[in-house]
Amino acid sequence: MAEAGPGERIEDKSLGELVAQASSGISKLIRAEISLAKTELRVDVRKALAGGALFFVALAVFAPVIIFIGLALAYGLMDLFGMWPWAAFLSVAIIYVVVAVLLGVVGVLVVKRIQGAERTRRTLQDLPEAFRREDKPALDPTD
Protein backbone atom coordinates (compact mmCIF):
# COMPACT_ATOMS: atom_id res chain seq x y z
CA MET A 1 0.00 0.00 0.00
CA ALA A 2 1.17 3.54 -0.62
CA GLU A 3 0.53 5.09 2.78
CA ALA A 4 2.74 7.94 3.85
CA GLY A 5 5.07 6.69 6.55
CA PRO A 6 7.09 8.70 9.05
CA GLY A 7 9.19 11.28 7.27
CA GLU A 8 7.29 10.87 3.98
CA ARG A 9 4.99 13.46 2.49
CA ILE A 10 1.73 12.59 0.82
CA GLU A 11 2.62 15.06 -1.94
CA ASP A 12 5.54 12.77 -2.93
CA LYS A 13 3.15 9.93 -3.82
CA SER A 14 2.19 9.29 -7.40
CA LEU A 15 -1.41 9.68 -8.53
CA GLY A 16 -1.68 5.93 -8.99
CA GLU A 17 -0.53 5.28 -5.42
CA LEU A 18 -2.99 7.82 -4.06
CA VAL A 19 -5.89 6.31 -6.05
CA ALA A 20 -4.91 2.82 -4.87
CA GLN A 21 -4.79 4.04 -1.28
CA ALA A 22 -8.20 5.73 -1.57
CA SER A 23 -9.86 2.73 -3.24
CA SER A 24 -8.40 0.43 -0.59
CA GLY A 25 -9.88 2.63 2.14
CA ILE A 26 -13.26 2.67 0.43
CA SER A 27 -13.18 -1.12 0.04
CA LYS A 28 -12.42 -1.56 3.73
CA LEU A 29 -15.24 0.81 4.65
CA ILE A 30 -17.76 -1.00 2.45
CA ARG A 31 -16.70 -4.40 3.80
CA ALA A 32 -17.09 -3.11 7.35
CA GLU A 33 -20.58 -1.78 6.58
CA ILE A 34 -21.63 -5.10 5.04
CA SER A 35 -20.24 -7.00 8.00
CA LEU A 36 -22.13 -4.76 10.43
CA ALA A 37 -25.37 -5.20 8.50
CA LYS A 38 -24.98 -8.99 8.44
CA THR A 39 -24.32 -9.12 12.17
CA GLU A 40 -27.31 -6.95 13.03
CA LEU A 41 -29.62 -8.90 10.75
CA ARG A 42 -28.46 -12.23 12.21
CA VAL A 43 -29.29 -10.99 15.71
CA ASP A 44 -32.72 -9.73 14.61
CA VAL A 45 -33.53 -12.97 12.78
CA ARG A 46 -32.53 -15.08 15.80
CA LYS A 47 -34.73 -12.99 18.08
CA ALA A 48 -37.66 -13.20 15.67
CA LEU A 49 -37.32 -16.98 15.26
CA ALA A 50 -37.08 -17.58 19.00
CA GLY A 51 -40.07 -15.36 19.67
CA GLY A 52 -42.12 -17.00 16.93
CA ALA A 53 -41.30 -20.52 18.12
CA LEU A 54 -42.24 -19.68 21.70
CA PHE A 55 -45.46 -18.07 20.52
CA PHE A 56 -46.55 -21.16 18.58
CA VAL A 57 -45.68 -23.50 21.46
CA ALA A 58 -47.72 -21.35 23.83
CA LEU A 59 -50.58 -21.29 21.35
CA ALA A 60 -50.58 -25.08 21.00
CA VAL A 61 -50.65 -25.52 24.77
CA PHE A 62 -53.28 -22.85 25.37
CA ALA A 63 -55.71 -23.65 22.51
CA PRO A 64 -57.61 -26.45 24.27
CA VAL A 65 -57.74 -24.44 27.50
CA ILE A 66 -59.43 -21.49 25.80
CA ILE A 67 -62.15 -23.78 24.45
CA PHE A 68 -62.91 -25.12 27.93
CA ILE A 69 -62.92 -21.60 29.38
CA GLY A 70 -65.42 -20.52 26.73
CA LEU A 71 -67.71 -23.46 27.47
CA ALA A 72 -67.51 -22.81 31.21
CA LEU A 73 -68.26 -19.12 30.69
CA ALA A 74 -71.28 -19.84 28.48
CA TYR A 75 -72.73 -22.38 30.93
CA GLY A 76 -72.01 -19.98 33.79
CA LEU A 77 -73.95 -17.21 32.01
CA MET A 78 -76.87 -19.58 31.53
CA ASP A 79 -76.91 -20.60 35.21
CA LEU A 80 -76.17 -17.23 36.82
CA PHE A 81 -78.26 -14.95 34.62
CA GLY A 82 -80.76 -17.42 33.20
CA MET A 83 -79.65 -16.66 29.63
CA TRP A 84 -80.84 -18.73 26.72
CA PRO A 85 -78.09 -21.08 25.52
CA TRP A 86 -77.75 -19.35 22.15
CA ALA A 87 -77.41 -15.91 23.83
CA ALA A 88 -74.80 -17.18 26.29
CA PHE A 89 -72.66 -18.76 23.55
CA LEU A 90 -73.07 -15.67 21.34
CA SER A 91 -71.89 -13.47 24.24
CA VAL A 92 -68.79 -15.65 24.67
CA ALA A 93 -68.12 -15.49 20.91
CA ILE A 94 -68.33 -11.68 20.99
CA ILE A 95 -65.89 -11.60 23.92
CA TYR A 96 -63.52 -13.81 21.90
CA VAL A 97 -63.73 -11.46 18.91
CA VAL A 98 -62.97 -8.40 21.06
CA VAL A 99 -59.98 -10.15 22.66
CA ALA A 100 -58.71 -11.29 19.23
CA VAL A 101 -58.94 -7.74 17.84
CA LEU A 102 -57.08 -6.32 20.84
CA LEU A 103 -54.35 -8.95 20.54
CA GLY A 104 -54.07 -8.25 16.81
CA VAL A 105 -53.60 -4.52 17.44
CA VAL A 106 -50.93 -5.21 20.05
CA GLY A 107 -49.21 -7.62 17.63
CA VAL A 108 -49.12 -5.00 14.88
CA LEU A 109 -47.67 -2.43 17.29
CA VAL A 110 -44.95 -4.87 18.36
CA VAL A 111 -44.01 -5.65 14.74
CA LYS A 112 -43.82 -1.93 13.93
CA ARG A 113 -41.26 -1.49 16.73
CA ILE A 114 -38.73 -3.78 15.04
CA GLN A 115 -35.77 -1.55 14.22
CA GLY A 116 -33.65 -3.82 12.04
CA ALA A 117 -30.04 -2.82 11.38
CA GLU A 118 -30.34 0.55 13.10
CA ARG A 119 -26.60 1.10 13.45
CA THR A 120 -26.00 0.19 9.81
CA ARG A 121 -28.59 2.72 8.63
CA ARG A 122 -27.02 5.38 10.84
CA THR A 123 -23.51 4.76 9.53
CA LEU A 124 -24.74 4.57 5.94
CA GLN A 125 -26.33 7.99 6.35
CA ASP A 126 -22.94 9.31 7.46
CA LEU A 127 -21.16 7.72 4.49
CA PRO A 128 -21.91 10.44 1.88
CA GLU A 129 -20.47 13.07 4.21
CA ALA A 130 -17.22 11.12 4.38
CA PHE A 131 -16.81 11.48 0.60
CA ARG A 132 -17.73 15.16 0.42
CA ARG A 133 -14.87 17.57 0.04
CA GLU A 134 -14.64 21.30 0.21
CA ASP A 135 -14.91 23.20 -3.06
CA LYS A 136 -11.21 22.72 -3.73
CA PRO A 137 -10.35 20.61 -6.78
CA ALA A 138 -8.09 17.62 -6.15
CA LEU A 139 -5.71 18.66 -8.90
CA ASP A 140 -5.27 22.26 -9.89
CA PRO A 141 -5.20 22.40 -13.73
CA THR A 142 -2.95 25.50 -13.63
CA ASP A 143 -0.09 23.58 -11.93
NORQUIQUI-V592071 format. One line per field, one symbol per residue. psi: psi as a letter, one per 30 degrees, with the letter a starting at -180 (. if undefined). burial: 1 if it has 16 or more other ideal C-beta (glycine too) atoms within 10 Angstrom, else 0. A space follows every 50 residues. Layout:
psi->???
burial->???
This chain:
psi->lhkjakflkfffkleeeeeeeeeeeeeeeeeeeeeeeeeeeeeeeeeeee eeeeeeeeeeefeeeeeeeeeeeeeeeeeeghlleeeeeeeeeeeeeeee eeeeeeeeeeeffkejheeeeeeeffeefffkllgkkekjff.
burial->01000000000010000000100000000000000010010000000000 00000000000000000000001100100000100001100100000000 0000000000000000100100100000000000000000000
